[in-house]
Amino acid sequence: MAKTKLYIVRHGKTMFNTIGRAQGWSDTPLTDVGERGIRELGIGLRESKLQFLKAFSSDSGRTIQTMGIILEELGLTEHIPYRTDKRIREWCFGSFDGAYDGELFMGVMPRVFNVEHVHQL
């Protein structure tokens, strides 16, 4: 049986990341800095000579945008299967989508999970 290697990439920096807001299912596009970072990643992957056979992302705009840049830099756009899947979306934070990170991660989540700090989860 052939071995499969899985490479996981986080989406590039978005506007919400820049201003410290939780995204969840709230979708904001990549910033110029985020696009440049992902472009650099794509170039690095290309130069590493890794072989990619398939690509997957969630169906959020920021992940589709990220994957589009990576596939473009690899020269693989429309050359390998690429599928989006809603099952791999980021958590939905409900009414806290778009809230400031501190409010969610240092206030609500520790209370919900009965810990002092979210990093104890």
Summary of the structure (lengths in Angstrom):
residues: 121
radius of gyration: 16.7
end to end distance: 36.4
largest distance: 48.3
contacts: 315
relative contact order: 0.18
helix: 47%
strand: 8%
